[in-house]
Amino acid sequence: MHNDKKGFLGKIDWVTICLWLLLCLIGWFNIHAAVYDPENPGLFSMATNYGKQSIYIFTALIIGFSILIIDQRFFISATPFIYVVVTLLLVAVLVVGRNVGGNQAWIPIGSFRLQPSEFGKLATCLLLAYFLNTQTNKVPTMKGLVIGACIVLFPVFLVMLQPDTGSALAFFSLIFVFYREGFVGTKLLIFGGLAILLFVLALLVNQWILIGLIAAVCVVFIFLLGKKRKYLIDIGVIFAVASVYVLSVDFAYENVLQSHQRNRIDIILGKMDDPKGQGYNLNQSKIAIGSGKLFGKGYLQGTQTKYNFVPEQSTDFIFCTVGEEWGFVGCLTLIGIYIFLLLRIIHIAERQRTTFARVYAYGVASILFFHFFINIGMTIGIVPVIGIPLPFISYGGSSLWSFTILLFILLKFDSTRKGLSPN
């Protein structure tokens, strides 16, 4: 029995666990700096967010290692049940949830607030892996793509009702899972990138001028590819779709996004300059990060942080504290740790012997990458402020626990991969 336990522990990817623990500790210390209270200076003071975060980290540690001792078949068989339970929570939050910052996204449980959308990403990754694992066709089918897309879009619909645009957008990162499994080709990814480009251009340029530019580009391609009927039809369809898309952007922009979300996008695109209003968070964020210079001001020495210039600095804008107190070197180190973790997860994904584990692993990588890129991107002004946590770093029990469960279930599958038959 002793040898079996030793063998089990030896199969666990301790490198990934060390990276997870390192990020949790970095988050804890930076939350301490972000909301430091001289009257409660201790890291374990329960009257503060950093004291509560210590409990969340300790609990996450227990949850993580509990997952590692559970049979991996439990997670596979329980996947539909988990998805249903989380879906019911997403419905429940619309009825009994607490509205914070315009989003009814939290269910109050005593002094704790549960955010179901964080666990929705976990449930969606599991069910997507569960479904794709049942596909017997080696060649991806349109039916499989449609069902898989519905698995992803259903929780997106519920999250948008809260409305929590940031959390809803995170689900779309699972496009990388479909790409890895062959459901989405390179051409579709390119078209997706062009759709984003057209969306931005439609907000910056008059829509009729933009349609004229699209027509000019299509004419150029006709002359380059030749005037064959096949090319004429394809280019005509592309022009029609692009034109309708451009015309629909304005409607979607005005009717789907909330006013504060439109204002944030306008600030990013340079259409609005409002440093004391909608652009206040972003402006103060840039000041805080820039003031750290190369090596930072030192732990608990950040003036922007200390005097609470940046709102939500322990949650959505936690990266500001890293920039101000640890400087460019600290930011680069944190980004390096994240990149190492993501590459490690992809390495783990590629060595899995089952479709379920591989799909799930890419789901984990996709969700973590989206949060990492968008959260840091919004603090430095390259993407709109949409309010999502930095994994393992931002304050909050729901996000820390959900990301921990997401990661440790993957580590459980990885630890038993040699005993599983490929499919």
FIKOL-326218 format. One record per residue (C-alpha): x, y, z; residue in one letter; residue number from 1. Coordinates in Angstrom, 3 decimals. Layout:
% FIKOL-326218
X,Y,Z,A,NUM
...
This chain:
% FIKOL-326218
0.000,0.000,0.000,M,1
2.877,2.353,0.796,H,2
4.369,1.832,-2.655,N,3
1.024,2.512,-4.321,D,4
0.705,5.830,-2.525,K,5
4.254,6.727,-3.419,K,6
3.551,5.833,-7.018,G,7
0.375,7.914,-7.045,F,8
2.140,10.965,-5.647,L,9
4.900,10.503,-8.179,G,10
2.428,10.712,-11.071,K,11
1.048,14.089,-10.019,I,12
2.405,17.060,-11.968,D,13
4.053,18.867,-9.053,W,14
5.442,21.576,-11.318,V,15
1.910,22.760,-12.094,T,16
0.897,22.558,-8.430,I,17
3.914,24.677,-7.463,C,18
2.970,27.258,-10.101,L,19
-0.602,27.301,-8.776,W,20
0.567,27.770,-5.183,L,21
3.050,30.474,-6.216,L,22
0.313,32.450,-7.999,L,23
-2.002,32.098,-4.972,C,24
0.695,33.447,-2.646,L,25
1.530,36.303,-5.012,I,26
-2.162,37.169,-5.104,G,27
-2.474,37.022,-1.327,W,28
0.451,39.408,-0.719,F,29
-0.741,41.824,-3.378,N,30
-4.284,41.840,-1.964,I,31
-2.652,42.658,1.375,H,32
-0.888,45.596,-0.283,A,33
-3.964,46.727,-2.225,A,34
-6.302,47.056,0.767,V,35
-3.766,47.357,3.592,Y,36
-5.293,48.437,6.891,D,37
-2.801,49.767,9.512,P,38
-5.258,48.875,12.272,E,39
-5.337,45.258,11.062,N,40
-1.862,44.765,9.542,P,41
-1.652,40.984,9.906,G,42
-2.065,38.813,6.808,L,43
-4.513,36.636,8.754,F,44
-6.754,39.427,10.064,S,45
-10.315,38.259,9.378,M,46
-11.583,41.845,9.378,A,47
-9.860,42.410,6.029,T,48
-10.015,40.981,2.508,N,49
-6.469,39.618,2.770,Y,50
-7.410,37.748,5.925,G,51
-10.430,36.259,4.169,K,52
-8.262,35.402,1.159,Q,53
-6.010,33.328,3.430,S,54
-9.064,31.224,4.295,I,55
-9.988,30.934,0.617,Y,56
-6.446,29.764,-0.241,I,57
-6.388,27.241,2.599,F,58
-9.810,25.953,1.558,T,59
-8.688,25.791,-2.084,A,60
-5.701,23.714,-0.988,L,61
-8.023,21.239,0.733,I,62
-10.367,21.162,-2.281,I,63
-7.466,20.641,-4.698,G,64
-5.902,17.708,-2.871,F,65
-9.315,16.180,-2.184,S,66
-9.850,16.106,-5.955,I,67
-6.560,14.254,-6.381,L,68
-7.696,11.355,-4.182,I,69
-11.095,10.939,-5.884,I,70
-11.411,8.392,-8.687,D,71
-11.244,10.218,-12.038,Q,72
-14.261,8.231,-13.271,R,73
-16.403,10.140,-10.771,F,74
-15.835,13.415,-12.625,F,75
-16.739,11.824,-15.945,I,76
-19.929,10.182,-14.691,S,77
-20.962,13.243,-12.651,A,78
-20.427,15.707,-15.508,T,79
-24.098,15.947,-16.671,P,80
-25.211,16.376,-13.046,F,81
-22.614,19.123,-12.450,I,82
-23.763,20.968,-15.585,Y,83
-27.416,20.791,-14.526,V,84
-26.678,21.994,-10.974,V,85
-24.600,24.942,-12.185,V,86
-27.286,25.802,-14.753,T,87
-29.889,25.866,-11.964,L,88
-27.605,28.189,-9.980,L,89
-27.344,30.493,-13.004,L,90
-31.137,30.610,-13.104,V,91
-31.397,31.042,-9.323,A,92
-29.072,34.051,-9.310,V,93
-31.537,35.863,-11.589,L,94
-34.190,35.450,-8.909,V,95
-32.403,35.665,-5.539,V,96
-29.075,37.177,-6.590,G,97
-27.594,40.368,-5.221,R,98
-27.039,43.233,-7.653,N,99
-23.517,44.641,-7.414,V,100
-22.269,47.225,-9.896,G,101
-25.244,46.679,-12.189,G,102
-24.773,42.889,-12.396,N,103
-27.058,40.460,-10.584,Q,104
-24.355,37.815,-10.481,A,105
-23.957,36.834,-6.821,W,106
-25.982,34.612,-4.494,I,107
-25.579,35.774,-0.859,P,108
-24.760,32.939,1.558,I,109
-24.284,34.633,4.923,G,110
-21.336,37.008,4.557,S,111
-20.080,35.067,1.516,F,112
-21.230,35.774,-2.048,R,113
-21.257,32.863,-4.507,L,114
-20.786,33.729,-8.198,Q,115
-22.289,30.866,-10.267,P,116
-20.857,32.146,-13.578,S,117
-17.346,31.260,-12.379,E,118
-18.401,27.645,-11.893,F,119
-20.296,27.771,-15.194,G,120
-16.965,27.742,-17.047,K,121
-15.931,24.601,-15.177,L,122
-19.231,22.834,-15.905,A,123
-19.098,23.816,-19.579,T,124
-15.530,22.522,-20.008,C,125
-16.557,19.207,-18.443,L,126
-19.707,18.728,-20.517,L,127
-17.966,19.756,-23.744,L,128
-15.279,17.153,-23.047,A,129
-17.966,14.611,-22.115,Y,130
-19.853,15.179,-25.374,F,131
-16.829,15.219,-27.709,L,132
-15.571,12.053,-26.020,N,133
-18.767,10.260,-27.149,T,134
-18.245,11.162,-30.815,Q,135
-17.234,7.994,-32.642,T,136
-16.567,9.690,-35.977,N,137
-12.910,10.452,-36.497,K,138
-13.901,13.224,-38.892,V,139
-15.700,16.118,-37.104,P,140
-19.305,16.590,-38.212,T,141
-21.519,19.654,-38.469,M,142
-23.958,18.017,-36.031,K,143
-21.171,17.643,-33.495,G,144
-20.168,21.278,-33.942,L,145
-23.759,22.507,-33.481,V,146
-24.368,20.449,-30.320,I,147
-20.991,21.472,-28.909,G,148
-21.753,25.127,-29.633,A,149
-25.127,24.811,-27.853,C,150
-23.365,23.397,-24.767,I,151
-21.250,26.565,-24.682,V,152
-23.925,29.093,-25.676,L,153
-26.628,28.027,-23.205,F,154
-24.733,29.240,-20.091,P,155
-23.633,32.306,-22.092,V,156
-27.311,33.185,-22.572,F,157
-28.011,32.842,-18.831,L,158
-24.948,34.883,-17.858,V,159
-25.935,37.656,-20.290,M,160
-29.284,37.930,-18.500,L,161
-27.490,39.044,-15.317,Q,162
-26.005,40.898,-17.338,P,163
-22.308,40.038,-16.966,D,164
-20.691,40.605,-20.362,T,165
-17.153,39.906,-19.140,G,166
-17.942,36.437,-17.788,S,167
-20.055,35.644,-20.861,A,168
-17.211,36.504,-23.238,L,169
-14.882,34.097,-21.402,A,170
-16.932,31.144,-22.687,F,171
-16.110,32.094,-26.287,F,172
-12.439,31.303,-25.645,S,173
-13.489,27.643,-25.987,L,174
-13.282,28.203,-29.770,I,175
-9.692,26.987,-29.337,F,176
-11.033,23.619,-28.158,V,177
-13.085,23.246,-31.350,F,178
-10.034,24.267,-33.377,Y,179
-7.817,21.646,-31.690,R,180
-10.396,18.922,-32.271,E,181
-10.780,19.837,-35.947,G,182
-14.305,21.271,-35.786,F,183
-13.084,24.760,-36.634,V,184
-10.563,25.266,-39.412,G,185
-7.895,27.903,-39.794,T,186
-10.069,29.763,-42.314,K,187
-12.858,30.154,-39.761,L,188
-10.412,31.518,-37.196,L,189
-9.172,34.006,-39.794,I,190
-12.751,35.045,-40.552,F,191
-13.309,35.460,-36.815,G,192
-10.323,37.792,-36.626,G,193
-11.621,39.755,-39.614,L,194
-15.038,40.018,-37.943,A,195
-13.406,41.624,-34.900,I,196
-11.450,43.988,-37.179,L,197
-14.628,44.963,-39.045,L,198
-16.423,45.542,-35.742,F,199
-13.722,47.985,-34.615,V,200
-13.600,49.722,-38.007,L,201
-17.400,50.029,-38.051,A,202
-17.152,51.982,-34.786,L,203
-14.432,54.265,-36.113,L,204
-15.448,54.786,-39.753,V,205
-18.777,55.739,-41.334,N,206
-20.498,52.448,-42.194,Q,207
-21.160,53.412,-45.831,W,208
-17.554,54.466,-46.369,I,209
-16.463,51.147,-44.845,L,210
-18.789,49.184,-47.145,I,211
-17.295,51.106,-50.076,G,212
-13.793,50.085,-48.948,L,213
-14.924,46.456,-48.699,I,214
-16.320,46.682,-52.245,A,215
-12.995,48.063,-53.483,A,216
-11.079,45.212,-51.849,V,217
-13.470,42.687,-53.426,C,218
-12.906,44.234,-56.874,V,219
-9.144,43.916,-56.396,V,220
-9.527,40.231,-55.516,F,221
-11.701,39.657,-58.585,I,222
-8.931,40.966,-60.812,F,223
-6.257,38.995,-58.919,L,224
-8.138,35.687,-58.879,L,225
-9.741,36.025,-62.283,G,226
-13.333,36.556,-63.361,K,227
-14.344,32.917,-63.121,K,228
-17.913,32.336,-62.036,R,229
-16.816,30.411,-58.949,K,230
-14.723,33.317,-57.669,Y,231
-17.407,35.863,-58.533,L,232
-20.011,33.975,-56.479,I,233
-17.675,33.480,-53.497,D,234
-16.546,37.110,-53.439,I,235
-20.152,38.288,-53.909,G,236
-21.277,36.245,-50.898,V,237
-18.373,37.564,-48.797,I,238
-19.239,41.162,-49.756,F,239
-22.924,40.670,-48.908,A,240
-22.198,39.069,-45.535,V,241
-19.578,41.705,-44.646,A,242
-21.932,44.539,-45.587,S,243
-24.824,43.177,-43.525,V,244
-22.427,42.611,-40.638,Y,245
-21.152,46.203,-40.778,V,246
-24.716,47.558,-40.871,L,247
-25.692,45.404,-37.880,S,248
-22.755,46.555,-35.733,V,249
-24.356,49.885,-34.911,D,250
-27.612,48.199,-33.866,F,251
-25.782,45.673,-31.679,A,252
-23.565,48.368,-30.196,Y,253
-26.513,50.537,-29.212,E,254
-28.936,47.816,-28.097,N,255
-26.868,44.927,-26.709,V,256
-24.082,46.668,-24.792,L,257
-24.856,48.763,-21.737,Q,258
-23.997,52.484,-21.767,S,259
-20.988,52.148,-19.454,H,260
-19.631,49.312,-21.619,Q,261
-20.011,51.454,-24.764,R,262
-18.235,54.306,-23.014,N,263
-15.324,52.063,-22.061,R,264
-14.933,50.914,-25.665,I,265
-15.132,54.525,-26.887,D,266
-12.331,55.463,-24.483,I,267
-10.131,52.616,-25.748,I,268
-10.795,53.630,-29.377,L,269
-10.039,57.272,-28.614,G,270
-13.589,58.443,-29.366,K,271
-14.057,59.701,-25.809,M,272
-11.731,61.365,-23.301,D,273
-13.230,61.189,-19.819,D,274
-10.396,60.841,-17.258,P,275
-12.662,61.788,-14.342,K,276
-15.669,59.716,-15.405,G,277
-15.794,56.457,-17.363,Q,278
-12.050,56.606,-18.032,G,279
-11.117,57.170,-14.374,Y,280
-10.313,53.523,-13.561,N,281
-8.183,53.071,-16.666,L,282
-6.388,56.386,-16.211,N,283
-5.519,55.670,-12.566,Q,284
-4.535,52.119,-13.510,S,285
-1.994,53.379,-16.043,K,286
-0.635,55.915,-13.554,I,287
-0.204,53.224,-10.890,A,288
1.559,50.762,-13.198,I,289
3.739,53.440,-14.804,G,290
4.788,54.919,-11.454,S,291
6.400,51.610,-10.505,G,292
9.071,52.115,-13.204,K,293
11.672,49.319,-13.387,L,294
11.802,47.808,-9.898,F,295
8.725,49.288,-8.217,G,296
8.266,51.348,-5.059,K,297
8.497,48.364,-2.734,G,298
6.046,46.249,-0.782,Y,299
3.329,48.357,0.909,L,300
4.953,51.522,-0.485,Q,301
2.613,52.175,-3.427,G,302
1.004,55.617,-3.087,T,303
-1.680,55.014,-5.742,Q,304
-2.465,51.762,-3.961,T,305
-2.192,53.095,-0.414,K,306
-4.523,56.032,-1.009,Y,307
-7.091,53.970,-2.927,N,308
-6.906,55.898,-6.207,F,309
-7.762,52.797,-8.252,V,310
-11.239,51.314,-7.551,P,311
-11.566,47.517,-7.340,E,312
-7.810,47.253,-6.871,Q,313
-7.924,43.949,-4.998,S,314
-10.138,42.317,-7.637,T,315
-10.299,43.424,-11.281,D,316
-7.342,45.837,-11.044,F,317
-4.985,43.777,-8.852,I,318
-2.316,43.963,-11.582,F,319
-1.958,47.702,-10.782,C,320
-0.561,46.804,-7.370,T,321
1.968,44.476,-8.960,V,322
3.039,47.216,-11.378,G,323
3.330,49.963,-8.765,E,324
5.052,48.034,-5.984,E,325
7.113,45.543,-8.006,W,326
7.672,47.524,-11.203,G,327
8.318,46.313,-14.731,F,328
10.442,43.436,-13.436,V,329
7.620,42.251,-11.171,G,330
5.055,42.515,-13.992,C,331
7.316,40.619,-16.364,L,332
7.915,37.919,-13.750,T,333
4.186,37.450,-13.123,L,334
3.429,37.307,-16.857,I,335
6.266,34.786,-17.253,G,336
4.757,32.547,-14.553,I,337
1.389,32.621,-16.316,Y,338
2.915,31.823,-19.706,I,339
4.872,28.942,-18.151,F,340
1.656,27.616,-16.562,L,341
-0.270,27.851,-19.851,L,342
2.505,26.085,-21.775,L,343
2.605,23.436,-19.075,R,344
-1.158,22.851,-19.391,I,345
-0.875,22.534,-23.183,I,346
1.977,20.039,-22.683,H,347
-0.240,18.078,-20.287,I,348
-3.100,18.227,-22.802,A,349
-1.044,16.739,-25.597,E,350
0.118,13.774,-23.533,R,351
-3.400,12.666,-22.574,Q,352
-4.601,9.326,-23.892,R,353
-8.337,10.030,-23.893,T,354
-10.394,12.535,-25.841,T,355
-12.162,13.599,-22.643,F,356
-8.942,14.546,-20.851,A,357
-7.441,16.269,-23.900,R,358
-10.554,18.338,-24.646,V,359
-10.929,19.259,-20.988,Y,360
-7.258,20.273,-20.776,A,361
-7.599,22.619,-23.742,Y,362
-10.738,24.033,-22.145,G,363
-8.740,24.812,-18.991,V,364
-5.975,26.450,-21.045,A,365
-8.490,28.512,-23.044,S,366
-10.345,29.857,-19.993,I,367
-7.156,30.710,-18.093,L,368
-5.600,32.395,-21.142,F,369
-8.682,34.541,-21.730,F,370
-8.777,35.752,-18.124,H,371
-5.022,36.354,-18.038,F,372
-4.921,38.281,-21.330,F,373
-8.101,40.325,-20.857,I,374
-7.509,41.229,-17.196,N,375
-3.952,42.465,-17.745,I,376
-4.930,43.990,-21.094,G,377
-7.688,46.103,-19.551,M,378
-5.402,47.453,-16.801,T,379
-2.905,48.750,-19.380,I,380
-5.564,50.005,-21.808,G,381
-5.308,47.640,-24.773,I,382
-8.761,46.070,-24.271,V,383
-12.004,47.511,-22.830,P,384
-12.610,47.244,-19.090,V,385
-15.064,44.356,-18.753,I,386
-14.435,43.300,-15.175,G,387
-13.064,39.775,-14.910,I,388
-10.653,38.422,-12.250,P,389
-6.990,37.575,-12.722,L,390
-6.834,33.791,-12.032,P,391
-5.473,32.876,-8.569,F,392
-4.450,36.511,-7.974,I,393
-7.656,38.555,-7.612,S,394
-9.536,38.587,-4.327,Y,395
-12.573,36.323,-4.125,G,396
-13.562,32.842,-3.058,G,397
-15.702,31.934,-6.079,S,398
-13.008,32.700,-8.652,S,399
-10.186,31.076,-6.662,L,400
-12.162,27.918,-5.954,W,401
-13.515,27.556,-9.488,S,402
-10.090,28.028,-11.098,F,403
-8.549,25.639,-8.560,T,404
-11.146,22.937,-9.237,I,405
-10.725,23.520,-12.975,L,406
-6.965,22.968,-12.723,L,407
-6.887,20.113,-10.206,F,408
-9.422,17.987,-12.086,I,409
-7.017,18.204,-15.017,L,410
-4.127,17.171,-12.776,L,411
-6.193,14.197,-11.595,K,412
-6.801,13.043,-15.179,F,413
-3.122,13.521,-15.944,D,414
-1.999,11.485,-12.934,S,415
-3.975,8.452,-14.146,T,416
-3.332,8.773,-17.890,R,417
-1.020,5.745,-18.074,K,418
-3.727,3.504,-16.733,G,419
-6.313,4.607,-19.285,L,420
-6.835,3.236,-22.755,S,421
-6.800,5.740,-25.623,P,422
-10.007,6.437,-27.574,N,423
